[in-house]
Amino acid sequence: MNDIQERGEAAIATPSARRVDIKLEVVVIPVSDVDRAKRFYGGLGWRLDADITGDELRVIQFTPPGSPCSIVFGSGVTPGPYARVEFDVLESVGEFVVSDIEAARAELADRGVDVSEVYHYAGREGRVSGPDPERRSYSSWASFSDPSGNVWLLQEVTARAPGRVDADDTTFVSSAEFAAALRRASAAHGEHEKRTGGQRDENWPDWYAEYMMAEQAGKPLPL
């Protein structure tokens, strides 16, 4: 076994050793026309954080609504020393997670974006129109491109895969996301009351809280 393999296996085998949170903060994407990118992403309702001009450099920074991660678009920048490319032919792929894929797609379409239909993948059938029939997390998609050809994917995530979110750090980044989680908890609680004889559950706030935290942290859901 070589040294790289040993280091890689050690990193995989000791996740509990992490002491510093590492959260995606900024993605840098070169574009061919910064002003065009500024108009496009401003038109999506994203927050403009910065617009900087320097010697052979022009960068803008936007933050999508409710996102902890910001995106820098610019000319005169590259994503890394080994990834220098011509800006006018660059095509990058980025991904956003949303709690309601159909609502997210509809909002983009309302803003004039040429966004794809919602789709999912079904074995040998490949890409199939419409959201995942069981509305499983990570299984429904949509996509759109900006004027420079950068492709963005939307992925519906309502229940995190195990280990993706610390149970003690469960958060909701917007009132819309919180409301969507409440609606899912309400529907699940209705089924819970049916299983318990149809009687009203006086402790429903506790049940809701347990369900919503378990869903977001990727833990088993209460019955």
Summary of the structure (lengths in Angstrom):
residues: 223
radius of gyration: 21.2
end to end distance: 45.8
largest distance: 71.7
contacts: 558
relative contact order: 0.11
helix: 35%
strand: 22%
